[in-house]
């Protein structure tokens, strides 16, 4: 069984979003880079992605941890989802992909 371990918000103004989320979450980010700001709150990863809108994210997107990214993509496409972001290496041996269900809800997948 896979589990949601990361929630990524696409943001247009990273500095403004960082102020809001640092206040909201009550912790400083563990990663603070121009391409990604990440927080860990009780084991839950909350992240800000200034490139998220360009990647097709339309809002906060939950990322499910999976053992076999390609197989999970294939099964979700067969079930009626569409791929909105093809598998992409994001560093550290991790790959991500994003699909949309029939209503346009974003489904993030993460392996590694």
Backbone as ProteinMPNN parsed JSONL, in Angstrom:
{"seq_chain_A": "XXXXXXXXXXXXXXXXXXXXXXXXXXXXXXXXXXXXXXXXXXXXXXXXXXXXXXXXXXXXXXXXXXXXXXXXXXXXXXXXXXXXXXXXXXXXXXXXXXXXXXXXXXXXXXXX", "coords_chain_A": {"N_chain_A": [[0.848, -1.182, 0.0], [0.587, 2.168, -0.847], [1.481, 5.439, 0.434], [0.554, 8.812, 1.229], [3.095, 11.076, 1.378], [4.1, 13.533, 0.854], [3.188, 16.883, 0.234], [2.753, 19.175, -2.215], [2.805, 22.556, -3.037], [2.162, 24.656, -5.748], [3.701, 27.737, -6.403], [3.707, 31.229, -7.165], [5.131, 33.385, -6.165], [7.781, 32.815, -4.476], [9.129, 33.809, -2.157], [7.11, 35.261, -0.791], [5.259, 33.195, -0.355], [6.822, 31.533, 1.247], [7.042, 33.036, 3.618], [4.371, 32.976, 4.492], [3.9, 30.169, 4.824], [5.89, 29.452, 6.675], [5.003, 30.853, 8.882], [2.429, 29.702, 9.173], [3.042, 26.935, 9.59], [4.798, 27.02, 11.687], [7.475, 26.382, 11.816], [10.846, 26.55, 10.582], [11.989, 26.215, 7.176], [13.478, 23.108, 6.137], [14.795, 22.775, 3.808], [15.82, 25.244, 1.661], [15.79, 26.467, -1.167], [16.129, 28.085, -4.406], [14.539, 26.666, -6.168], [12.932, 24.987, -4.684], [11.286, 24.765, -1.618], [11.222, 23.217, 1.403], [9.413, 21.796, 4.119], [9.215, 19.978, 7.178], [6.795, 18.563, 9.032], [6.02, 16.905, 11.751], [6.738, 14.508, 10.423], [5.458, 14.77, 8.011], [5.923, 15.924, 4.782], [5.866, 19.147, 3.534], [5.814, 21.217, 0.806], [7.015, 23.918, -1.284], [6.807, 24.866, -4.612], [8.229, 26.776, -6.98], [8.118, 26.366, -9.676], [5.95, 24.875, -10.163], [3.445, 25.589, -11.388], [4.18, 25.813, -14.078], [4.744, 23.181, -14.538], [2.303, 22.085, -14.673], [0.795, 21.819, -12.379], [-2.151, 22.53, -10.675], [-2.944, 23.239, -8.221], [-2.542, 22.53, -4.689], [-0.839, 19.474, -4.417], [-1.03, 16.12, -3.627], [1.516, 13.729, -3.058], [2.04, 10.399, -3.627], [3.871, 7.748, -2.273], [5.453, 5.247, -4.106], [6.469, 1.946, -5.121], [7.039, 1.115, -7.714], [7.157, 3.178, -10.145], [6.574, 3.393, -12.973], [4.866, 1.172, -13.386], [2.728, 1.846, -11.7], [1.839, 4.194, -12.886], [0.974, 3.168, -15.361], [-1.16, 1.511, -14.51], [-2.901, 3.415, -13.42], [-3.464, 5.008, -15.661], [-4.769, 3.125, -17.218], [-7.0, 2.886, -15.632], [-8.253, 5.251, -16.147], [-7.035, 7.72, -15.67], [-5.016, 10.571, -16.685], [-1.763, 11.376, -17.851], [-0.083, 14.157, -16.668], [2.355, 15.181, -16.034], [5.2, 13.754, -17.088], [7.318, 11.032, -15.897], [9.978, 12.273, -13.972], [13.307, 12.812, -13.054], [14.292, 14.016, -9.937], [16.448, 14.304, -8.347], [18.687, 12.855, -5.92], [18.09, 10.176, -6.375], [15.378, 10.051, -6.68], [12.255, 9.983, -8.353], [9.51, 11.608, -9.917], [6.061, 11.89, -10.898], [3.043, 13.203, -12.348], [-0.418, 12.79, -12.462], [-3.798, 13.18, -13.671], [-7.095, 12.803, -12.476], [-10.399, 11.898, -13.698], [-11.835, 14.17, -13.05], [-9.98, 16.142, -13.049], [-8.409, 16.349, -10.803], [-5.281, 16.455, -9.219], [-2.837, 13.903, -9.017], [-0.063, 12.988, -7.498], [2.873, 11.048, -7.902], [5.6, 9.362, -6.389], [8.781, 7.94, -6.458], [11.45, 6.391, -4.805]], "CA_chain_A": [[0.0, 0.0, 0.0], [1.351, 3.412, -0.879], [0.994, 6.437, 1.37], [0.884, 10.198, 0.914], [4.138, 11.554, 2.284], [4.5, 14.877, 0.467], [2.166, 17.75, -0.324], [3.482, 20.254, -2.878], [2.031, 23.701, -3.48], [2.799, 25.499, -6.759], [3.639, 29.132, -5.961], [4.242, 32.207, -8.112], [6.065, 34.229, -5.43], [8.356, 31.904, -3.479], [9.427, 34.518, -0.903], [5.842, 35.543, -0.119], [4.712, 31.918, 0.105], [7.671, 31.045, 2.338], [6.64, 33.763, 4.836], [3.066, 32.469, 4.917], [3.981, 28.79, 5.29], [6.699, 29.419, 7.892], [4.09, 31.293, 9.942], [1.382, 28.69, 9.314], [3.551, 25.668, 10.108], [5.507, 27.261, 12.943], [8.848, 25.868, 11.726], [11.624, 27.022, 9.444], [12.176, 25.154, 6.188], [14.705, 22.311, 6.202], [15.427, 23.019, 2.513], [15.43, 26.579, 1.212], [16.484, 26.67, -2.437], [15.3, 28.836, -5.357], [13.68, 25.748, -6.918], [12.163, 24.127, -3.773], [11.36, 25.041, -0.184], [10.573, 22.083, 2.051], [9.202, 21.771, 5.56], [8.798, 18.686, 7.707], [5.963, 18.759, 10.204], [5.618, 15.597, 12.292], [6.944, 13.467, 9.428], [4.771, 15.114, 6.765], [6.654, 16.892, 3.975], [5.079, 20.202, 2.903], [6.802, 21.879, -0.04], [6.633, 25.0, -2.19], [7.506, 24.7, -5.884], [8.004, 27.943, -7.827], [7.951, 25.909, -11.058], [4.806, 23.972, -10.188], [2.432, 25.968, -12.376], [4.706, 25.462, -15.406], [4.7, 21.715, -14.643], [0.913, 21.669, -14.815], [0.081, 21.723, -11.107], [-3.21, 23.534, -10.595], [-3.167, 23.497, -6.802], [-1.792, 21.62, -3.819], [-0.853, 18.136, -4.992], [-0.469, 15.07, -2.763], [2.399, 12.772, -3.722], [1.988, 9.061, -3.049], [5.091, 6.949, -2.422], [5.207, 3.982, -4.792], [7.667, 1.146, -5.359], [7.275, 0.983, -9.15], [6.509, 4.35, -10.734], [6.037, 3.097, -14.305], [3.73, 0.249, -13.255], [1.595, 2.561, -11.101], [1.328, 5.092, -13.934], [0.237, 2.344, -16.324], [-2.431, 1.068, -13.94], [-3.787, 4.569, -13.274], [-3.917, 5.377, -17.005], [-5.763, 2.115, -17.579], [-8.204, 3.16, -14.847], [-8.895, 6.46, -16.64], [-6.257, 8.935, -15.405], [-4.146, 11.024, -17.763], [-0.463, 11.86, -17.378], [0.108, 15.593, -16.88], [3.808, 15.375, -15.957], [5.878, 12.472, -17.258], [8.319, 10.781, -14.862], [11.103, 13.195, -13.987], [14.293, 12.678, -11.975], [14.376, 15.266, -9.191], [17.654, 14.268, -7.528], [18.721, 11.924, -4.797], [17.504, 8.89, -6.735], [13.922, 10.17, -6.616], [11.53, 10.35, -9.571], [8.12, 11.975, -9.668], [5.159, 12.043, -12.039], [1.737, 13.699, -11.939], [-1.544, 12.4, -13.297], [-5.059, 13.81, -13.308], [-8.239, 11.907, -12.592], [-11.409, 12.367, -14.65], [-12.299, 15.493, -12.64], [-8.865, 17.073, -13.084], [-7.681, 16.353, -9.543], [-3.889, 16.051, -9.387], [-2.345, 12.744, -8.279], [1.384, 12.918, -7.607], [3.521, 9.776, -7.565], [7.004, 9.545, -6.079], [9.534, 6.711, -6.223], [12.824, 6.605, -4.399]], "C_chain_A": [[0.884, 1.233, 0.0], [0.72, 4.405, 0.101], [1.37, 7.824, 0.885], [1.952, 10.634, 1.901], [4.572, 12.97, 1.971], [3.305, 15.613, -0.125], [2.889, 18.959, -0.9], [2.504, 21.31, -3.382], [2.789, 24.431, -4.59], [2.641, 26.951, -6.315], [4.261, 30.038, -7.016], [5.309, 33.075, -7.452], [6.616, 33.416, -4.27], [8.603, 32.603, -2.145], [8.15, 34.811, -0.114], [5.24, 34.255, 0.448], [5.511, 31.371, 1.285], [7.302, 31.735, 3.652], [5.33, 33.204, 5.385], [3.197, 31.07, 5.508], [4.858, 28.649, 6.531], [5.842, 29.838, 9.076], [3.038, 30.231, 10.221], [1.887, 27.444, 10.032], [4.326, 25.823, 11.412], [6.911, 26.694, 12.973], [9.528, 26.507, 10.534], [11.791, 25.883, 8.446], [13.492, 24.41, 6.399], [15.496, 22.44, 4.899], [14.904, 24.358, 2.011], [16.266, 26.931, -0.012], [15.576, 27.439, -3.389], [14.305, 27.961, -6.124], [12.774, 24.905, -6.023], [12.376, 24.603, -2.347], [10.566, 23.944, 0.495], [10.536, 22.207, 3.554], [8.874, 20.338, 5.959], [8.056, 18.952, 9.002], [5.456, 17.395, 10.654], [5.69, 14.497, 11.248], [6.259, 13.724, 8.098], [5.575, 16.182, 6.036], [5.647, 17.851, 3.327], [6.078, 21.017, 2.094], [6.166, 22.961, -0.904], [7.462, 24.856, -3.45], [7.225, 25.897, -6.781], [7.858, 27.6, -9.317], [6.708, 25.039, -11.224], [3.759, 24.306, -11.23], [2.892, 25.602, -13.782], [4.696, 23.954, -15.627], [3.277, 21.201, -14.756], [0.163, 21.507, -13.513], [-0.924, 22.859, -11.03], [-3.537, 23.901, -9.158], [-2.314, 22.54, -5.996], [-1.951, 20.197, -4.34], [-0.257, 17.136, -4.009], [0.376, 14.113, -3.603], [2.39, 11.47, -2.943], [3.315, 8.365, -3.297], [4.728, 5.62, -3.055], [6.533, 3.265, -5.024], [8.041, 1.085, -6.831], [6.497, 2.079, -9.87], [5.848, 4.033, -12.071], [4.807, 2.192, -14.231], [2.512, 0.962, -12.685], [0.995, 3.542, -12.106], [0.468, 4.3, -14.913], [-1.12, 1.923, -15.769], [-3.407, 2.23, -13.768], [-4.298, 5.066, -14.629], [-4.988, 4.391, -17.476], [-7.086, 2.356, -16.851], [-8.885, 4.468, -15.249], [-8.175, 7.763, -16.344], [-5.458, 9.318, -16.644], [-2.861, 11.58, -17.151], [-0.365, 13.346, -17.694], [1.577, 15.983, -16.752], [4.454, 14.003, -16.032], [6.909, 12.277, -16.152], [9.562, 11.652, -15.054], [12.012, 12.903, -12.809], [14.394, 14.021, -11.264], [15.576, 15.297, -8.248], [17.544, 13.272, -6.394], [18.107, 10.576, -5.097], [15.987, 8.893, -6.731], [13.38, 10.613, -7.97], [10.091, 10.66, -9.199], [7.366, 12.026, -10.988], [3.838, 12.567, -11.483], [0.707, 13.262, -12.963], [-2.758, 13.189, -12.849], [-6.159, 12.772, -13.436], [-9.264, 12.531, -13.533], [-11.94, 13.758, -14.317], [-11.196, 16.538, -12.644], [-8.092, 17.183, -11.787], [-6.276, 15.786, -9.765], [-3.545, 14.885, -8.458], [-0.847, 12.684, -8.516], [1.876, 11.542, -7.192], [5.004, 10.04, -7.371], [7.64, 8.194, -5.799], [10.948, 7.084, -5.814], [12.99, 7.379, -3.128]], "O_chain_A": [[1.834, 1.317, 0.779], [-0.418, 4.233, 0.536], [2.384, 7.998, 0.209], [1.748, 10.574, 3.113], [5.335, 13.562, 2.735], [2.517, 15.046, -0.882], [3.561, 19.688, -0.171], [1.519, 21.006, -4.055], [3.95, 24.793, -4.396], [1.556, 27.351, -5.893], [5.225, 29.659, -7.681], [6.283, 33.46, -8.099], [5.997, 33.335, -3.209], [8.308, 32.031, -1.095], [8.118, 34.626, 1.102], [4.77, 34.227, 1.586], [4.937, 30.809, 2.218], [7.254, 31.082, 4.694], [5.194, 32.986, 6.589], [2.66, 30.807, 6.585], [4.583, 27.79, 7.369], [5.938, 29.25, 10.154], [2.783, 29.896, 11.378], [1.25, 26.953, 10.964], [4.488, 24.856, 12.156], [7.487, 26.536, 14.049], [8.871, 26.952, 9.593], [11.741, 24.713, 8.825], [14.495, 25.005, 6.791], [16.711, 22.243, 4.881], [13.695, 24.577, 1.944], [17.298, 27.594, 0.084], [14.361, 27.444, -3.196], [13.328, 28.474, -6.671], [11.927, 24.174, -6.535], [13.509, 24.819, -1.918], [9.384, 23.753, 0.209], [11.492, 22.659, 4.184], [8.319, 19.577, 5.166], [8.617, 19.497, 9.953], [4.578, 16.806, 10.023], [4.806, 13.642, 11.186], [6.46, 12.968, 7.147], [5.877, 17.229, 6.608], [4.704, 17.423, 2.662], [7.088, 21.465, 2.637], [4.974, 22.933, -1.211], [8.685, 24.738, -3.377], [6.115, 26.036, -7.295], [7.51, 28.465, -10.12], [6.45, 24.526, -12.313], [3.236, 23.409, -11.892], [2.093, 25.133, -14.593], [4.647, 23.494, -16.768], [3.066, 20.0, -14.92], [-0.998, 21.097, -13.525], [-0.588, 24.015, -11.289], [-4.343, 24.801, -8.921], [-1.47, 21.829, -6.541], [-3.057, 19.765, -4.665], [0.894, 17.283, -3.6], [-0.004, 13.738, -4.712], [2.695, 11.442, -1.751], [3.829, 8.39, -4.416], [3.807, 4.941, -2.601], [7.585, 3.896, -5.113], [9.222, 1.011, -7.168], [5.314, 1.916, -10.167], [4.683, 4.369, -12.279], [3.821, 2.421, -14.932], [1.388, 0.721, -13.126], [-0.224, 3.699, -12.168], [-0.639, 4.717, -15.252], [-2.122, 1.972, -16.481], [-4.612, 2.055, -13.95], [-5.446, 5.499, -14.732], [-5.993, 4.79, -18.064], [-8.158, 2.067, -17.383], [-9.971, 4.772, -14.757], [-8.662, 8.825, -16.733], [-5.247, 8.5, -17.539], [-2.876, 12.176, -16.074], [-0.54, 13.756, -18.842], [1.999, 17.002, -17.3], [4.274, 13.18, -15.134], [7.335, 13.251, -15.53], [10.113, 11.749, -16.15], [11.539, 12.761, -11.681], [14.562, 15.054, -11.912], [15.707, 16.216, -7.44], [16.451, 12.9, -5.969], [17.646, 9.892, -4.183], [15.371, 7.828, -6.775], [13.944, 11.478, -8.64], [9.526, 10.058, -8.286], [7.959, 12.185, -12.055], [3.544, 12.4, -10.3], [0.929, 13.35, -14.171], [-2.754, 13.796, -11.778], [-6.168, 11.966, -14.366], [-9.009, 13.591, -14.106], [-12.441, 14.454, -15.2], [-11.434, 17.691, -12.287], [-7.202, 18.025, -11.673], [-6.111, 14.758, -10.422], [-3.908, 14.877, -7.282], [-0.406, 12.362, -9.619], [1.361, 10.944, -6.248], [5.6, 10.839, -8.093], [7.123, 7.401, -5.013], [11.564, 7.976, -6.397], [14.116, 7.617, -2.692]]}, "name": "protein", "num_of_chains": 1, "seq": "XXXXXXXXXXXXXXXXXXXXXXXXXXXXXXXXXXXXXXXXXXXXXXXXXXXXXXXXXXXXXXXXXXXXXXXXXXXXXXXXXXXXXXXXXXXXXXXXXXXXXXXXXXXXXXXX"}
